[in-house]
Amino acid sequence: MVEIRQEFIEQAMQLTRNAEVLPGGVNELAIKLQHAADTNTPLRIKLGMDPTRPDLHLGHTVVMRKLKEFQKLGHKIVLLVGGATAMIGDPSGKSETRPALTKEQVEENAKTYFEQMSKVLDISDAEVVNNADWLHKMSFSELLQLAGKVTVAQMMTRDDFAKRYAEGKPIAIHEFFYPLMQAYDSVAIDADIELGGTDQRFNTLLGRDIQAAYGKKYPQLVMMLPLLEGTDGVVKMSKTYPEHCISLTDSAKDMFGKLMSIPDTLITRYYSLLTDVSQAELVKMDKDIESNSINPRDIKMKLAHMITEEYHGKEGADKAQEEFINVVSNKGIPEDIESVKIESDTNILDLLVNLKFVQSKGEAKRLIQGGGVKIDGEKISDMTLIITPNMDKVLQAGKRKFAKLV
């Protein structure tokens, strides 16, 4: 049995904060870390990304921050762009077949990924690969050989496949190839550890099995990170729900405001997953909030400033905080409010959509029903309201969106 030195146990314990490591937990990770140091061979840490949308959000940074920890310890980060897998679409957690992307869509979306990731990671020191480089070159016989290493029974242990089958919903054959392709990526890049969200459990563990089937003596460990909830505190953060999603491309003002809108129950979870505060500080925060010895709003304000500063600099965070206090706390109006010229009679729902204050008329209706739309500070409830060209008023949607109608 390998004797694990204390420094590597401590390293492994720090790396596994907020994470689940399979199959061997802290000890197996510590053994890998120790072996890497003793042989002067950095571990290869894999993160696969399907560029299905052009921008990333704070939920993506949970796993990116973990990559950064490995990077600081001298290990090699391998960022794998799913040029081939994105053209199938990962069915993980989906109740129906996921739409595939075209080659052009994948390439266009991938362009923005690394610029955004560089705000968290040192991209220049990472190895960047595209699985289209090997998956698109596989012959049919090689593909059959890969498919022969997994049974249909194994595939049907995946929760989403099993649920859809039980409900009589269709499962396309090509969907079975997605986890196989992702697993083969680990063979192609010789991964030692693969990171992913908890919804990637089956896919990443299959990577271990496929590596072993292709002869790797010590298959990869799998490190699972939590999925961050959106600002509603219920559904995981996703661009599918833009009103609850905090994108890395959001302005400082929007990022700060959205962070201030999270429920108090998520404060320490956001601190834990999105900052470097210590466990002792987290425990103290929980106690302070529970005992009412501190206003949760003050802790949230510090969190919003800390995260906004990371992506927009101190000046951007300071200005966003100042404006938030003015607009929300002091019931003021932003200094840089946009003037919008009304040229003809326009329905309020259409106007909200045209101003991009909402994504759809349905979202506009929900916002009005919730009392989130105001004209000159007065809530409106009439969804048939017509905005006329001679109206000189301030339109407000939610807490952070304003327009001066002229």
N, C-alpha and C positions, 0 to 999 in steps of 0.2 A: 504494500500500500504506500502511495506517495505521501511523504511528509510535507505538509503545506506550511510555508513560512508565514509568520504573522503579517508582514507587510502586504502580502498578496491577499490574505483573508480580508484585511482592512480595505484594500483597493476594491475587492469584489463586493464587499458590503456597501461601499459608497456607490458603486456602479449600479447596484440592484435597488437603490432607493426608487420607489414608485414602480418597480419593474418585477415581472415574474420571469425566472430563468428556467428553461426546460431543456433536458430532463433532470439535471443534477443540482440545480440551485446554486447557492453561493459557493459551495465546495468545488463543484466541477468548474465553475468560472475561475475560481482562484487557481486551480491546477493549470488551466489554459494560460492564465496570465503569468504564472511562475515559469512554465515551460517556454513561453515566448521570450521572457527575460533571460533565462538561462541559455537559450540557443541563439539569442540576438536575432530573433525572427518575429517581427511585429505581427500581431493578429490581423486578419483581413475581415473587416466589419462591413457587412452588406446592408444596404438599404435600397430596396427597389421602389421606383416611383413611376406610376403610369400618368403621363401628362394629359389627364382627361379634361382639365380646365386650365385656363391661362394663369390663374393666380393661386397662391397658397394662403392659408389662414393660420391663426395661432394654434389650432389643434395639430397642424403638421409640425409645429416647432417642438412639441413634446418629445418626439423621437429624434428630431434634429439636435436638440440640446444634449440628449444622451450620446449621440455621435460625437459631439464636441468634447464630452468627457473622455471618450476613448482616444480622440485625437490628441488631447493634452497629455495623455499617457504614452504617446509615441506610436500608436497603432495606425494601420492604414485603413482609411475610410474609402469604401468602394461605392460610389453613387451610380446606381444602375437605372438608366432610363428605359422604360418599357416600350421601346419603339415597335416591338412585335406584339407584346401582350395587350397594349392599349387598343390595338386594332381588333381584339376580341372583346375586351371589357371584363373586368373581374366581377363575377356574380356573388362574391362574398356578402352575406347579409341582405341580399336583394330578394324580393318576392317574385321577381320576373326577370326574363332575359335582359341583360344590360345592353344598351345600344353600343355598337362598335364605332370606332373613330376611323377616319381616313388617314392615310399616310401624311397628307398635307396638314390635317388638323393636329396630329401628334407632333409634327415638326414645329408648327407655329406655337403650340402651347409650351413645348419644351424650351423654347428660346428664353422665356421669362423666368423659368424655374430657378436657374442657377444664380441669376442676379438677386432674386429674393432670398435664396438660401445663404448667399454670401453675407447676409446680415447676421447670421448665426454661426456659420461654419467658415473655416479657411478653405475655400473651394480650390485655391491654387495648390494645396497640399493633398487634395483628394484625387483618387483615380476615378475617372468618369468613363463609363462604358454604356453601350446601347445593345440590348439583347437582340435587336434585329440583325446585328452583325453575325450572330451564329444561328439563331432560330430560323431566319429566312433562308439560310444556306443548307439546312438539314434536308437530306434526301428522304423520300417516302419510306424507304426501308429503315432508316435511322429513326424516323418518327414512330414507326411501328415497334421498333426495339424499345424505345422509351415508353410507349403506351403499354407494352407487355410487362412492365415492372410494377404495375398497380392494377388491382382488381376493381370491378364495378362495386362490389360490396364495400371496399375501402372508401370509394368515392361517396357512397350513399351514407357514410357516417357523418358527413358534413351536415350541420344543422339545416342550412338553407336548402340543400338538395333534398334532404329527407322530408322537410316540411312541405316543399313544393310537390314532391311526389305523392305525399299523403293527401294533399289537397287537390290532386288531379291537375296541377298546373304544369305546363310543358317545360321540359329541360332539354335544351338543344345539345347534341353530341359535342359540339365545339366547346361548350362550357366546361366539359371535363378536361379539355386540354389546357385551360388556363392554369390551374394549379400544377399540372405537369410541366408546363413551360416555365413557370416561376421556380419550381423545384430544380429543373435542369439548369437554370441560371446559376444556382449555387455550385453545381458541378463545373460549369464553364469558367467561373471566376475563382474557384477554390475557396469558398467562404469558410471562415472559422466560426463566425457568429452572425446571425441574421436578426435584424431589428424589425419590428412591425407593431401595429396596433393589435389589440386583443381580438379584433375581427379577422386577423390573419393567422390565427392559431393553426388551423388545418394546413393551409398553404405552406407555412414556414416549417412545420414539423415534417411535412412530406418532403421538404428539401433534405432533411437528415436521411430519410429512407432512400431517396434517389442517389444521394452522395454515396451511401453505403453500397447500393446496388452497382455503382460504377467504380467501386474499389477504394473509396477514401477510408483510411484506417480510423481516423477520429473525426466523425461527421460534426457538422456545425451545431453549436448551441443555439437556442432560440430565446430571444429576449423580447417579451411582450410588454408594451407600454399602454397605459389607459387611454381611452378615447375621451377627449375633453368635451364637456357639455357646452352648448352654445349659451348665449346670454339669457335664454329663457330658463336655463337650469334643468332642462328635461331632455331634449333631443341632442344627440352628438353634433358638434359644430360641423357645418357642411354648407357649401355654396348652394345646395338645394334649398336652404332656408336662409336667404340673404339677410332677413331682418334680425337674425340671431347669430350671424357670422361676423367675426372680426378678421378681415383680410390684412395681409402684410402690405397690400397696396392702398389701404385706407389712409386718408389724410390724418394728420396728428389729431385734429379736432374730432373727427369721427371715431378714431381708435380710442381716444380718452373717454369720450362720451359713452361709447358702447361698454367699455370696461366699468364705468360708473353705474351702468344699468344692470349689472349681474346681481342676482339675489344674494343676500347676506350669507346664505348657507354655502355659497360657492367660493367665498373669499379665500379661505385657507387652502382650498383645492387649487385655485388658480395660482396662489403663491407657491404652492408645492411643485406644481407641474411646469410653471412658466418663469420661475425665478430661482436664485441660488440661496434663498434664506435657509437657515439651518433648521433641523427638526426641533431643537429646543425653542427657537423663535415661533415655530408653527404651534407648538403646544401652548406657549404663552398667549398667542393670539386667540386660540380657541377659548382659553380660560377667561381672557379679558372680555371677549364678546359674550360668553355665557353669563358672566357675573355683572355685565353692564358697566364695567369699570372704564370702558372706552367706547366711544361712538363708532359703530361699524363703518360709518361713512368716512371717518378719518383714516381708517386702515385701508379702505377701498381707494381713497384718494391717493394714498402713498403707492398702492399697487398700480393704479392707472398711470401715475407719473413715471414709475419705474419702467413699466413695459413700453410706454410711449417713447420715453427717452432712448430706449434700446434701438428703436426703429426710426426715430425722427430727431435724435439728438436732444440735448438739454434745452436749447432755445425753443425747439418745437414743442417739447413737453410743457415748458413753463407757460408758453403762450396758450396752449390748449387748456391747461388748468385754469389760467386766468379767465379765459373766455367761458369755460364751463361754470365757474363760480358766478360770473356775471349773468349768464343766460339762465341757468337753472336755479342757483341759490338766490340770486338777487332779482329773478324774474325779468332780466333785461333782454335786449336784442343784440345780436352780434354786430360788431362795427363794420364788418365787410359784407353785410347783407346784399345779396344780388337783386338788382332791379329787373323785373320781367314786364315787358310791354304786352298788354292785352289788346289784340287787334280786332277781335270780334267776340260775341257772346260765346262763353265756353262753360261746359258743365264741370263742376268741381272735381268729379271723378277723372274726367279726361285731363284736366289741368294737373292733377297730382301725378298722373302717369307721364304726361308730357314733360313735366319738370324733373322726372326721374326721382321723385320723392318716394315712390312706391314702384313695385315691379308690375302690378296689374290692377285692374279695376276691383277685383276681389279683395286684394290687399288694401286698397283705398277704402272700400266699404267697411272692412274690419277696423281700420284705423279710426274712421269716423264714429262707428258704433262704440268704440272704446273711449271716445272723448279725446282722441289724439290730434284732432284738426281744429285749429283756431284761426279766426280772422280778427285782427286787432285785439287779441287776447281773449276773445269770446268763443267758447266752444260752439261748433256747429253740428247739427244732427240731420239736416236736410240733404239727402244725397242727390236731390234734383236741383240743388242750388246752382244758379247761373251767375258766373263771374262776368261782369260787363266791362267794356273798354274804359268807362269813366270812373271806375272804382280805384281809389288811391288808398290802399290798405296793406297791412302786413299779413301774409299767410304763413302759418306755422303748422308743420306736420311732425308729430312726435316732439321730442325734446331738443333736437339738434338741427332741424331743417327749416329754413326761413326763406321767404322771397317777398320783396316789395313789389306789389302789383301796381303798375302805372299805366 
